[in-house]
């Protein structure tokens, strides 16, 4: 995933500046672009995990208050086929 982000950022930098920049600035621009694209893609793909952890946190807080009737139910099946 990071390699794809780096290649995309490098391609965008090359198209925008057409190789007219100094080599050092080009490398820094490509690295910053790759970091931003990687950050965005990481946040995008971790949404479902974050959502499930938030649900588990809410249920565990309810358990601490004494409401043991709540259960953690995910929208997808887990590794053993249970939801």
HTML snippet that shows the backbone in 3Dmol.js (N, CA, C, O; Angstrom):
<script src="https://3Dmol.org/build/3Dmol-min.js"></script>
<div id="view" style="width:600px;height:400px;position:relative"></div>
<script>
const pdb = `
ATOM      1  N   UNK A   1       0.820  -1.184   0.000  1.00  0.00           N
ATOM      2  CA  UNK A   1       0.000   0.000   0.000  1.00  0.00           C
ATOM      3  C   UNK A   1       0.871   1.257   0.000  1.00  0.00           C
ATOM      4  O   UNK A   1       0.582   2.211  -0.722  1.00  0.00           O
ATOM      5  N   UNK A   2       1.925   1.263   0.799  1.00  0.00           N
ATOM      6  CA  UNK A   2       2.798   2.435   0.857  1.00  0.00           C
ATOM      7  C   UNK A   2       3.530   2.637  -0.461  1.00  0.00           C
ATOM      8  O   UNK A   2       3.744   3.774  -0.884  1.00  0.00           O
ATOM      9  N   UNK A   3       3.916   1.547  -1.115  1.00  0.00           N
ATOM     10  CA  UNK A   3       4.587   1.656  -2.404  1.00  0.00           C
ATOM     11  C   UNK A   3       3.661   2.286  -3.438  1.00  0.00           C
ATOM     12  O   UNK A   3       4.090   3.121  -4.234  1.00  0.00           O
ATOM     13  N   UNK A   4       2.404   1.890  -3.425  1.00  0.00           N
ATOM     14  CA  UNK A   4       1.438   2.482  -4.357  1.00  0.00           C
ATOM     15  C   UNK A   4       1.283   3.966  -4.074  1.00  0.00           C
ATOM     16  O   UNK A   4       1.247   4.779  -4.998  1.00  0.00           O
ATOM     17  N   UNK A   5       1.191   4.323  -2.786  1.00  0.00           N
ATOM     18  CA  UNK A   5       1.056   5.733  -2.421  1.00  0.00           C
ATOM     19  C   UNK A   5       2.275   6.525  -2.876  1.00  0.00           C
ATOM     20  O   UNK A   5       2.139   7.649  -3.361  1.00  0.00           O
ATOM     21  N   UNK A   6       3.464   5.950  -2.724  1.00  0.00           N
ATOM     22  CA  UNK A   6       4.684   6.638  -3.140  1.00  0.00           C
ATOM     23  C   UNK A   6       4.714   6.834  -4.654  1.00  0.00           C
ATOM     24  O   UNK A   6       5.095   7.901  -5.137  1.00  0.00           O
ATOM     25  N   UNK A   7       4.319   5.823  -5.389  1.00  0.00           N
ATOM     26  CA  UNK A   7       4.314   5.939  -6.849  1.00  0.00           C
ATOM     27  C   UNK A   7       3.288   6.957  -7.333  1.00  0.00           C
ATOM     28  O   UNK A   7       3.556   7.708  -8.270  1.00  0.00           O
ATOM     29  N   UNK A   8       2.123   6.987  -6.704  1.00  0.00           N
ATOM     30  CA  UNK A   8       1.104   7.974  -7.079  1.00  0.00           C
ATOM     31  C   UNK A   8       1.601   9.384  -6.803  1.00  0.00           C
ATOM     32  O   UNK A   8       1.473  10.267  -7.651  1.00  0.00           O
ATOM     33  N   UNK A   9       2.171   9.602  -5.613  1.00  0.00           N
ATOM     34  CA  UNK A   9       2.667  10.931  -5.265  1.00  0.00           C
ATOM     35  C   UNK A   9       3.807  11.348  -6.186  1.00  0.00           C
ATOM     36  O   UNK A   9       3.890  12.510  -6.585  1.00  0.00           O
ATOM     37  N   UNK A  10       4.675  10.418  -6.522  1.00  0.00           N
ATOM     38  CA  UNK A  10       5.786  10.743  -7.415  1.00  0.00           C
ATOM     39  C   UNK A  10       5.273  11.103  -8.805  1.00  0.00           C
ATOM     40  O   UNK A  10       5.771  12.040  -9.428  1.00  0.00           O
ATOM     41  N   UNK A  11       4.282  10.363  -9.290  1.00  0.00           N
ATOM     42  CA  UNK A  11       3.714  10.659 -10.601  1.00  0.00           C
ATOM     43  C   UNK A  11       3.039  12.015 -10.639  1.00  0.00           C
ATOM     44  O   UNK A  11       3.178  12.753 -11.615  1.00  0.00           O
ATOM     45  N   UNK A  12       2.309  12.349  -9.588  1.00  0.00           N
ATOM     46  CA  UNK A  12       1.644  13.648  -9.521  1.00  0.00           C
ATOM     47  C   UNK A  12       2.675  14.772  -9.493  1.00  0.00           C
ATOM     48  O   UNK A  12       2.517  15.778 -10.184  1.00  0.00           O
ATOM     49  N   UNK A  13       3.727  14.603  -8.697  1.00  0.00           N
ATOM     50  CA  UNK A  13       4.771  15.632  -8.622  1.00  0.00           C
ATOM     51  C   UNK A  13       5.455  15.794  -9.974  1.00  0.00           C
ATOM     52  O   UNK A  13       5.757  16.917 -10.376  1.00  0.00           O
ATOM     53  N   UNK A  14       5.701  14.708 -10.674  1.00  0.00           N
ATOM     54  CA  UNK A  14       6.378  14.786 -11.970  1.00  0.00           C
ATOM     55  C   UNK A  14       5.493  15.502 -12.993  1.00  0.00           C
ATOM     56  O   UNK A  14       5.987  16.308 -13.781  1.00  0.00           O
ATOM     57  N   UNK A  15       4.200  15.213 -12.983  1.00  0.00           N
ATOM     58  CA  UNK A  15       3.286  15.854 -13.934  1.00  0.00           C
ATOM     59  C   UNK A  15       3.150  17.342 -13.630  1.00  0.00           C
ATOM     60  O   UNK A  15       3.136  18.162 -14.548  1.00  0.00           O
ATOM     61  N   UNK A  16       3.049  17.696 -12.350  1.00  0.00           N
ATOM     62  CA  UNK A  16       2.856  19.098 -11.990  1.00  0.00           C
ATOM     63  C   UNK A  16       4.078  19.954 -12.278  1.00  0.00           C
ATOM     64  O   UNK A  16       3.947  21.093 -12.727  1.00  0.00           O
ATOM     65  N   UNK A  17       5.253  19.421 -12.027  1.00  0.00           N
ATOM     66  CA  UNK A  17       6.452  20.235 -12.127  1.00  0.00           C
ATOM     67  C   UNK A  17       7.341  19.871 -13.310  1.00  0.00           C
ATOM     68  O   UNK A  17       8.341  20.549 -13.548  1.00  0.00           O
ATOM     69  N   UNK A  18       7.014  18.844 -14.044  1.00  0.00           N
ATOM     70  CA  UNK A  18       7.686  18.442 -15.292  1.00  0.00           C
ATOM     71  C   UNK A  18       9.204  18.390 -15.146  1.00  0.00           C
ATOM     72  O   UNK A  18       9.925  18.741 -16.080  1.00  0.00           O
ATOM     73  N   UNK A  19       9.685  17.966 -14.010  1.00  0.00           N
ATOM     74  CA  UNK A  19      11.109  17.761 -13.816  1.00  0.00           C
ATOM     75  C   UNK A  19      11.937  19.020 -13.725  1.00  0.00           C
ATOM     76  O   UNK A  19      13.162  18.938 -13.817  1.00  0.00           O
ATOM     77  N   UNK A  20      11.331  20.190 -13.548  1.00  0.00           N
ATOM     78  CA  UNK A  20      12.075  21.442 -13.524  1.00  0.00           C
ATOM     79  C   UNK A  20      12.608  21.797 -12.146  1.00  0.00           C
ATOM     80  O   UNK A  20      13.341  22.777 -12.009  1.00  0.00           O
ATOM     81  N   UNK A  21      12.262  21.029 -11.123  1.00  0.00           N
ATOM     82  CA  UNK A  21      12.701  21.330  -9.768  1.00  0.00           C
ATOM     83  C   UNK A  21      14.063  20.715  -9.489  1.00  0.00           C
ATOM     84  O   UNK A  21      14.507  19.803 -10.187  1.00  0.00           O
ATOM     85  N   UNK A  22      14.704  21.223  -8.474  1.00  0.00           N
ATOM     86  CA  UNK A  22      15.955  20.625  -8.034  1.00  0.00           C
ATOM     87  C   UNK A  22      15.664  19.227  -7.502  1.00  0.00           C
ATOM     88  O   UNK A  22      14.586  18.971  -6.965  1.00  0.00           O
ATOM     89  N   UNK A  23      16.618  18.335  -7.652  1.00  0.00           N
ATOM     90  CA  UNK A  23      16.416  16.928  -7.296  1.00  0.00           C
ATOM     91  C   UNK A  23      16.037  16.760  -5.823  1.00  0.00           C
ATOM     92  O   UNK A  23      15.162  15.949  -5.518  1.00  0.00           O
ATOM     93  N   UNK A  24      16.651  17.483  -4.917  1.00  0.00           N
ATOM     94  CA  UNK A  24      16.357  17.352  -3.495  1.00  0.00           C
ATOM     95  C   UNK A  24      14.931  17.742  -3.157  1.00  0.00           C
ATOM     96  O   UNK A  24      14.266  17.064  -2.374  1.00  0.00           O
ATOM     97  N   UNK A  25      14.465  18.820  -3.740  1.00  0.00           N
ATOM     98  CA  UNK A  25      13.101  19.254  -3.495  1.00  0.00           C
ATOM     99  C   UNK A  25      12.102  18.258  -4.062  1.00  0.00           C
ATOM    100  O   UNK A  25      11.041  18.034  -3.481  1.00  0.00           O
ATOM    101  N   UNK A  26      12.444  17.664  -5.197  1.00  0.00           N
ATOM    102  CA  UNK A  26      11.589  16.661  -5.822  1.00  0.00           C
ATOM    103  C   UNK A  26      11.445  15.436  -4.918  1.00  0.00           C
ATOM    104  O   UNK A  26      10.348  14.894  -4.785  1.00  0.00           O
ATOM    105  N   UNK A  27      12.515  15.005  -4.309  1.00  0.00           N
ATOM    106  CA  UNK A  27      12.481  13.853  -3.411  1.00  0.00           C
ATOM    107  C   UNK A  27      11.650  14.174  -2.175  1.00  0.00           C
ATOM    108  O   UNK A  27      10.845  13.350  -1.741  1.00  0.00           O
ATOM    109  N   UNK A  28      11.834  15.358  -1.607  1.00  0.00           N
ATOM    110  CA  UNK A  28      11.056  15.757  -0.428  1.00  0.00           C
ATOM    111  C   UNK A  28       9.577  15.848  -0.791  1.00  0.00           C
ATOM    112  O   UNK A  28       8.727  15.385  -0.030  1.00  0.00           O
ATOM    113  N   UNK A  29       9.263  16.427  -1.924  1.00  0.00           N
ATOM    114  CA  UNK A  29       7.876  16.539  -2.360  1.00  0.00           C
ATOM    115  C   UNK A  29       7.251  15.164  -2.550  1.00  0.00           C
ATOM    116  O   UNK A  29       6.111  14.945  -2.141  1.00  0.00           O
ATOM    117  N   UNK A  30       7.970  14.246  -3.157  1.00  0.00           N
ATOM    118  CA  UNK A  30       7.454  12.891  -3.352  1.00  0.00           C
ATOM    119  C   UNK A  30       7.257  12.184  -2.012  1.00  0.00           C
ATOM    120  O   UNK A  30       6.267  11.472  -1.840  1.00  0.00           O
ATOM    121  N   UNK A  31       8.168  12.362  -1.066  1.00  0.00           N
ATOM    122  CA  UNK A  31       8.044  11.718   0.248  1.00  0.00           C
ATOM    123  C   UNK A  31       6.858  12.277   1.018  1.00  0.00           C
ATOM    124  O   UNK A  31       6.101  11.514   1.619  1.00  0.00           O
ATOM    125  N   UNK A  32       6.683  13.577   1.013  1.00  0.00           N
ATOM    126  CA  UNK A  32       5.548  14.190   1.715  1.00  0.00           C
ATOM    127  C   UNK A  32       4.237  13.762   1.059  1.00  0.00           C
ATOM    128  O   UNK A  32       3.269  13.448   1.752  1.00  0.00           O
ATOM    129  N   UNK A  33       4.203  13.749  -0.245  1.00  0.00           N
ATOM    130  CA  UNK A  33       3.001  13.300  -0.955  1.00  0.00           C
ATOM    131  C   UNK A  33       2.667  11.853  -0.646  1.00  0.00           C
ATOM    132  O   UNK A  33       1.502  11.513  -0.440  1.00  0.00           O
ATOM    133  N   UNK A  34       3.688  10.993  -0.613  1.00  0.00           N
ATOM    134  CA  UNK A  34       3.469   9.584  -0.294  1.00  0.00           C
ATOM    135  C   UNK A  34       2.965   9.431   1.135  1.00  0.00           C
ATOM    136  O   UNK A  34       2.100   8.597   1.401  1.00  0.00           O
ATOM    137  N   UNK A  35       3.499  10.227   2.054  1.00  0.00           N
ATOM    138  CA  UNK A  35       3.048  10.156   3.451  1.00  0.00           C
ATOM    139  C   UNK A  35       1.588  10.577   3.561  1.00  0.00           C
ATOM    140  O   UNK A  35       0.817   9.945   4.284  1.00  0.00           O
ATOM    141  N   UNK A  36       1.200  11.627   2.860  1.00  0.00           N
ATOM    142  CA  UNK A  36      -0.191  12.091   2.917  1.00  0.00           C
ATOM    143  C   UNK A  36      -1.150  11.081   2.291  1.00  0.00           C
ATOM    144  O   UNK A  36      -2.220  10.813   2.836  1.00  0.00           O
ATOM    145  N   UNK A  37      -0.766  10.529   1.157  1.00  0.00           N
ATOM    146  CA  UNK A  37      -1.614   9.526   0.507  1.00  0.00           C
ATOM    147  C   UNK A  37      -1.710   8.283   1.385  1.00  0.00           C
ATOM    148  O   UNK A  37      -2.789   7.707   1.518  1.00  0.00           O
ATOM    149  N   UNK A  38      -0.597   7.861   1.985  1.00  0.00           N
ATOM    150  CA  UNK A  38      -0.615   6.710   2.882  1.00  0.00           C
ATOM    151  C   UNK A  38      -1.473   6.943   4.111  1.00  0.00           C
ATOM    152  O   UNK A  38      -2.177   6.040   4.562  1.00  0.00           O
ATOM    153  N   UNK A  39      -1.417   8.141   4.649  1.00  0.00           N
ATOM    154  CA  UNK A  39      -2.244   8.485   5.802  1.00  0.00           C
ATOM    155  C   UNK A  39      -3.726   8.431   5.440  1.00  0.00           C
ATOM    156  O   UNK A  39      -4.537   7.890   6.191  1.00  0.00           O
ATOM    157  N   UNK A  40      -4.067   8.990   4.297  1.00  0.00           N
ATOM    158  CA  UNK A  40      -5.456   8.964   3.854  1.00  0.00           C
ATOM    159  C   UNK A  40      -5.940   7.540   3.615  1.00  0.00           C
ATOM    160  O   UNK A  40      -7.028   7.176   4.063  1.00  0.00           O
ATOM    161  N   UNK A  41      -5.148   6.728   2.915  1.00  0.00           N
ATOM    162  CA  UNK A  41      -5.555   5.350   2.634  1.00  0.00           C
ATOM    163  C   UNK A  41      -5.648   4.521   3.911  1.00  0.00           C
ATOM    164  O   UNK A  41      -6.551   3.695   4.047  1.00  0.00           O
ATOM    165  N   UNK A  42      -4.725   4.734   4.846  1.00  0.00           N
ATOM    166  CA  UNK A  42      -4.779   4.020   6.117  1.00  0.00           C
ATOM    167  C   UNK A  42      -6.031   4.353   6.901  1.00  0.00           C
ATOM    168  O   UNK A  42      -6.661   3.462   7.471  1.00  0.00           O
ATOM    169  N   UNK A  43      -6.397   5.618   6.937  1.00  0.00           N
ATOM    170  CA  UNK A  43      -7.617   6.034   7.634  1.00  0.00           C
ATOM    171  C   UNK A  43      -8.853   5.468   6.940  1.00  0.00           C
ATOM    172  O   UNK A  43      -9.809   5.057   7.598  1.00  0.00           O
ATOM    173  N   UNK A  44      -8.828   5.449   5.622  1.00  0.00           N
ATOM    174  CA  UNK A  44      -9.966   4.958   4.865  1.00  0.00           C
ATOM    175  C   UNK A  44     -10.199   3.470   5.112  1.00  0.00           C
ATOM    176  O   UNK A  44     -11.335   3.047   5.326  1.00  0.00           O
ATOM    177  N   UNK A  45      -9.124   2.671   5.083  1.00  0.00           N
ATOM    178  CA  UNK A  45      -9.269   1.233   5.216  1.00  0.00           C
ATOM    179  C   UNK A  45      -9.453   0.779   6.664  1.00  0.00           C
ATOM    180  O   UNK A  45      -9.851  -0.363   6.891  1.00  0.00           O
ATOM    181  N   UNK A  46      -9.179   1.627   7.638  1.00  0.00           N
ATOM    182  CA  UNK A  46      -9.343   1.227   9.039  1.00  0.00           C
ATOM    183  C   UNK A  46     -10.691   1.656   9.612  1.00  0.00           C
ATOM    184  O   UNK A  46     -10.935   1.476  10.805  1.00  0.00           O
ATOM    185  N   UNK A  47     -11.561   2.214   8.792  1.00  0.00           N
ATOM    186  CA  UNK A  47     -12.861   2.670   9.279  1.00  0.00           C
ATOM    187  C   UNK A  47     -13.678   1.560   9.921  1.00  0.00           C
ATOM    188  O   UNK A  47     -14.255   1.767  10.988  1.00  0.00           O
ATOM    189  N   UNK A  48     -13.741   0.388   9.299  1.00  0.00           N
ATOM    190  CA  UNK A  48     -14.573  -0.688   9.832  1.00  0.00           C
ATOM    191  C   UNK A  48     -14.039  -1.194  11.164  1.00  0.00           C
ATOM    192  O   UNK A  48     -14.820  -1.515  12.061  1.00  0.00           O
ATOM    193  N   UNK A  49     -12.725  -1.268  11.306  1.00  0.00           N
ATOM    194  CA  UNK A  49     -12.138  -1.703  12.571  1.00  0.00           C
ATOM    195  C   UNK A  49     -12.421  -0.674  13.651  1.00  0.00           C
ATOM    196  O   UNK A  49     -12.754  -1.038  14.779  1.00  0.00           O
ATOM    197  N   UNK A  50     -12.295   0.596  13.325  1.00  0.00           N
ATOM    198  CA  UNK A  50     -12.568   1.654  14.285  1.00  0.00           C
ATOM    199  C   UNK A  50     -14.030   1.635  14.724  1.00  0.00           C
ATOM    200  O   UNK A  50     -14.334   1.836  15.899  1.00  0.00           O
ATOM    201  N   UNK A  51     -14.915   1.397  13.789  1.00  0.00           N
ATOM    202  CA  UNK A  51     -16.341   1.340  14.105  1.00  0.00           C
ATOM    203  C   UNK A  51     -16.647   0.175  15.047  1.00  0.00           C
ATOM    204  O   UNK A  51     -17.397   0.334  16.011  1.00  0.00           O
ATOM    205  N   UNK A  52     -16.067  -0.990  14.770  1.00  0.00           N
ATOM    206  CA  UNK A  52     -16.309  -2.156  15.629  1.00  0.00           C
ATOM    207  C   UNK A  52     -15.720  -1.943  17.019  1.00  0.00           C
ATOM    208  O   UNK A  52     -16.331  -2.336  18.013  1.00  0.00           O
ATOM    209  N   UNK A  53     -14.551  -1.332  17.103  1.00  0.00           N
ATOM    210  CA  UNK A  53     -13.961  -1.068  18.412  1.00  0.00           C
ATOM    211  C   UNK A  53     -14.790  -0.062  19.197  1.00  0.00           C
ATOM    212  O   UNK A  53     -14.917  -0.187  20.415  1.00  0.00           O
ATOM    213  N   UNK A  54     -15.350   0.924  18.527  1.00  0.00           N
ATOM    214  CA  UNK A  54     -16.215   1.888  19.193  1.00  0.00           C
ATOM    215  C   UNK A  54     -17.462   1.226  19.766  1.00  0.00           C
ATOM    216  O   UNK A  54     -17.895   1.551  20.872  1.00  0.00           O
ATOM    217  N   UNK A  55     -18.033   0.300  19.010  1.00  0.00           N
ATOM    218  CA  UNK A  55     -19.205  -0.436  19.489  1.00  0.00           C
ATOM    219  C   UNK A  55     -18.838  -1.285  20.703  1.00  0.00           C
ATOM    220  O   UNK A  55     -19.588  -1.324  21.678  1.00  0.00           O
ATOM    221  N   UNK A  56     -17.703  -1.957  20.653  1.00  0.00           N
ATOM    222  CA  UNK A  56     -17.250  -2.770  21.785  1.00  0.00           C
ATOM    223  C   UNK A  56     -16.999  -1.899  23.011  1.00  0.00           C
ATOM    224  O   UNK A  56     -17.279  -2.319  24.134  1.00  0.00           O
ATOM    225  N   UNK A  57     -16.483  -0.709  22.811  1.00  0.00           N
ATOM    226  CA  UNK A  57     -16.240   0.203  23.929  1.00  0.00           C
ATOM    227  C   UNK A  57     -17.552   0.634  24.577  1.00  0.00           C
ATOM    228  O   UNK A  57     -17.652   0.665  25.803  1.00  0.00           O
ATOM    229  N   UNK A  58     -18.554   0.965  23.774  1.00  0.00           N
ATOM    230  CA  UNK A  58     -19.855   1.359  24.322  1.00  0.00           C
ATOM    231  C   UNK A  58     -20.494   0.224  25.116  1.00  0.00           C
ATOM    232  O   UNK A  58     -21.054   0.460  26.187  1.00  0.00           O
ATOM    233  N   UNK A  59     -20.419  -0.995  24.608  1.00  0.00           N
ATOM    234  CA  UNK A  59     -21.010  -2.136  25.309  1.00  0.00           C
ATOM    235  C   UNK A  59     -20.252  -2.409  26.605  1.00  0.00           C
ATOM    236  O   UNK A  59     -20.867  -2.709  27.628  1.00  0.00           O
ATOM    237  N   UNK A  60     -18.924  -2.308  26.573  1.00  0.00           N
ATOM    238  CA  UNK A  60     -18.165  -2.560  27.803  1.00  0.00           C
ATOM    239  C   UNK A  60     -18.442  -1.482  28.862  1.00  0.00           C
ATOM    240  O   UNK A  60     -18.438  -1.776  30.057  1.00  0.00           O
ATOM    241  N   UNK A  61     -18.680  -0.255  28.436  1.00  0.00           N
ATOM    242  CA  UNK A  61     -19.070   0.788  29.403  1.00  0.00           C
ATOM    243  C   UNK A  61     -20.437   0.489  30.015  1.00  0.00           C
ATOM    244  O   UNK A  61     -20.657   0.717  31.204  1.00  0.00           O
ATOM    245  N   UNK A  62     -21.352  -0.024  29.192  1.00  0.00           N
ATOM    246  CA  UNK A  62     -22.664  -0.408  29.721  1.00  0.00           C
ATOM    247  C   UNK A  62     -22.515  -1.561  30.715  1.00  0.00           C
ATOM    248  O   UNK A  62     -23.203  -1.589  31.735  1.00  0.00           O
ATOM    249  N   UNK A  63     -21.629  -2.504  30.427  1.00  0.00           N
ATOM    250  CA  UNK A  63     -21.380  -3.618  31.358  1.00  0.00           C
ATOM    251  C   UNK A  63     -20.850  -3.087  32.685  1.00  0.00           C
ATOM    252  O   UNK A  63     -21.239  -3.572  33.748  1.00  0.00           O
ATOM    253  N   UNK A  64     -19.961  -2.089  32.628  1.00  0.00           N
ATOM    254  CA  UNK A  64     -19.403  -1.534  33.868  1.00  0.00           C
ATOM    255  C   UNK A  64     -20.491  -0.837  34.694  1.00  0.00           C
ATOM    256  O   UNK A  64     -20.399  -0.789  35.921  1.00  0.00           O
ATOM    257  N   UNK A  65     -21.513  -0.301  34.032  1.00  0.00           N
ATOM    258  CA  UNK A  65     -22.623   0.327  34.749  1.00  0.00           C
ATOM    259  C   UNK A  65     -23.621  -0.704  35.264  1.00  0.00           C
ATOM    260  O   UNK A  65     -24.555  -0.348  35.981  1.00  0.00           O
ATOM    261  N   UNK A  66     -23.441  -1.974  34.912  1.00  0.00           N
ATOM    262  CA  UNK A  66     -24.302  -3.040  35.409  1.00  0.00           C
ATOM    263  C   UNK A  66     -25.311  -3.555  34.418  1.00  0.00           C
ATOM    264  O   UNK A  66     -26.081  -4.457  34.749  1.00  0.00           O
ATOM    265  N   UNK A  67     -25.340  -3.019  33.218  1.00  0.00           N
ATOM    266  CA  UNK A  67     -26.271  -3.479  32.192  1.00  0.00           C
ATOM    267  C   UNK A  67     -25.611  -4.626  31.417  1.00  0.00           C
ATOM    268  O   UNK A  67     -24.907  -4.400  30.433  1.00  0.00           O
ATOM    269  N   UNK A  68     -25.849  -5.849  31.874  1.00  0.00           N
ATOM    270  CA  UNK A  68     -25.205  -7.006  31.253  1.00  0.00           C
ATOM    271  C   UNK A  68     -26.049  -7.625  30.144  1.00  0.00           C
ATOM    272  O   UNK A  68     -25.690  -8.677  29.616  1.00  0.00           O
ATOM    273  N   UNK A  69     -27.160  -6.994  29.784  1.00  0.00           N
ATOM    274  CA  UNK A  69     -28.020  -7.540  28.741  1.00  0.00           C
ATOM    275  C   UNK A  69     -27.509  -7.211  27.331  1.00  0.00           C
ATOM    276  O   UNK A  69     -27.914  -7.854  26.362  1.00  0.00           O
ATOM    277  N   UNK A  70     -26.639  -6.232  27.213  1.00  0.00           N
ATOM    278  CA  UNK A  70     -26.120  -5.861  25.890  1.00  0.00           C
ATOM    279  C   UNK A  70     -25.066  -6.860  25.426  1.00  0.00           C
ATOM    280  O   UNK A  70     -24.310  -7.399  26.234  1.00  0.00           O
ATOM    281  N   UNK A  71     -25.025  -7.094  24.151  1.00  0.00           N
ATOM    282  CA  UNK A  71     -24.029  -7.971  23.540  1.00  0.00           C
ATOM    283  C   UNK A  71     -23.343  -7.231  22.402  1.00  0.00           C
ATOM    284  O   UNK A  71     -23.940  -6.357  21.773  1.00  0.00           O
ATOM    285  N   UNK A  72     -22.099  -7.578  22.141  1.00  0.00           N
ATOM    286  CA  UNK A  72     -21.346  -6.985  21.031  1.00  0.00           C
ATOM    287  C   UNK A  72     -21.687  -7.780  19.779  1.00  0.00           C
ATOM    288  O   UNK A  72     -21.338  -8.955  19.665  1.00  0.00           O
ATOM    289  N   UNK A  73     -22.362  -7.139  18.853  1.00  0.00           N
ATOM    290  CA  UNK A  73     -22.746  -7.782  17.603  1.00  0.00           C
ATOM    291  C   UNK A  73     -22.153  -6.996  16.458  1.00  0.00           C
ATOM    292  O   UNK A  73     -22.466  -5.821  16.263  1.00  0.00           O
ATOM    293  N   UNK A  74     -21.306  -7.646  15.712  1.00  0.00           N
ATOM    294  CA  UNK A  74     -20.693  -6.989  14.567  1.00  0.00           C
ATOM    295  C   UNK A  74     -21.517  -7.212  13.302  1.00  0.00           C
ATOM    296  O   UNK A  74     -22.296  -8.163  13.236  1.00  0.00           O
ATOM    297  N   UNK A  75     -21.356  -6.354  12.304  1.00  0.00           N
ATOM    298  CA  UNK A  75     -22.126  -6.492  11.070  1.00  0.00           C
ATOM    299  C   UNK A  75     -21.626  -7.629  10.172  1.00  0.00           C
ATOM    300  O   UNK A  75     -22.326  -8.041   9.247  1.00  0.00           O
ATOM    301  N   UNK A  76     -20.439  -8.126  10.437  1.00  0.00           N
ATOM    302  CA  UNK A  76     -19.887  -9.217   9.619  1.00  0.00           C
ATOM    303  C   UNK A  76     -19.485 -10.359  10.532  1.00  0.00           C
ATOM    304  O   UNK A  76     -19.275 -10.174  11.731  1.00  0.00           O
ATOM    305  N   UNK A  77     -19.381 -11.533   9.950  1.00  0.00           N
ATOM    306  CA  UNK A  77     -18.985 -12.706  10.726  1.00  0.00           C
ATOM    307  C   UNK A  77     -17.493 -12.633  11.055  1.00  0.00           C
ATOM    308  O   UNK A  77     -16.701 -12.091  10.284  1.00  0.00           O
ATOM    309  N   UNK A  78     -17.130 -13.181  12.198  1.00  0.00           N
ATOM    310  CA  UNK A  78     -15.724 -13.179  12.592  1.00  0.00           C
ATOM    311  C   UNK A  78     -15.026 -14.422  12.053  1.00  0.00           C
ATOM    312  O   UNK A  78     -15.538 -15.064  11.136  1.00  0.00           O
ATOM    313  N   UNK A  79     -13.880 -14.768  12.600  1.00  0.00           N
ATOM    314  CA  UNK A  79     -13.064 -15.865  12.093  1.00  0.00           C
ATOM    315  C   UNK A  79     -13.718 -17.233  12.211  1.00  0.00           C
ATOM    316  O   UNK A  79     -13.448 -18.118  11.399  1.00  0.00           O
ATOM    317  N   UNK A  80     -14.577 -17.418  13.217  1.00  0.00           N
ATOM    318  CA  UNK A  80     -15.225 -18.711  13.391  1.00  0.00           C
ATOM    319  C   UNK A  80     -16.651 -18.731  12.853  1.00  0.00           C
ATOM    320  O   UNK A  80     -17.389 -19.689  13.086  1.00  0.00           O
ATOM    321  N   UNK A  81     -17.039 -17.685  12.140  1.00  0.00           N
ATOM    322  CA  UNK A  81     -18.346 -17.650  11.499  1.00  0.00           C
ATOM    323  C   UNK A  81     -19.458 -17.101  12.374  1.00  0.00           C
ATOM    324  O   UNK A  81     -20.632 -17.215  12.023  1.00  0.00           O
ATOM    325  N   UNK A  82     -19.111 -16.513  13.496  1.00  0.00           N
ATOM    326  CA  UNK A  82     -20.132 -15.941  14.376  1.00  0.00           C
ATOM    327  C   UNK A  82     -20.119 -14.427  14.222  1.00  0.00           C
ATOM    328  O   UNK A  82     -19.073 -13.839  13.950  1.00  0.00           O
ATOM    329  N   UNK A  83     -21.263 -13.800  14.392  1.00  0.00           N
ATOM    330  CA  UNK A  83     -21.297 -12.333  14.295  1.00  0.00           C
ATOM    331  C   UNK A  83     -21.278 -11.691  15.651  1.00  0.00           C
ATOM    332  O   UNK A  83     -21.302 -10.464  15.754  1.00  0.00           O
TER     333      UNK A  83
END
`;
const viewer = $3Dmol.createViewer("view");
viewer.addModel(pdb, "pdb");
viewer.setStyle({}, {cartoon: {color: "spectrum"}});
viewer.zoomTo();
viewer.render();
</script>
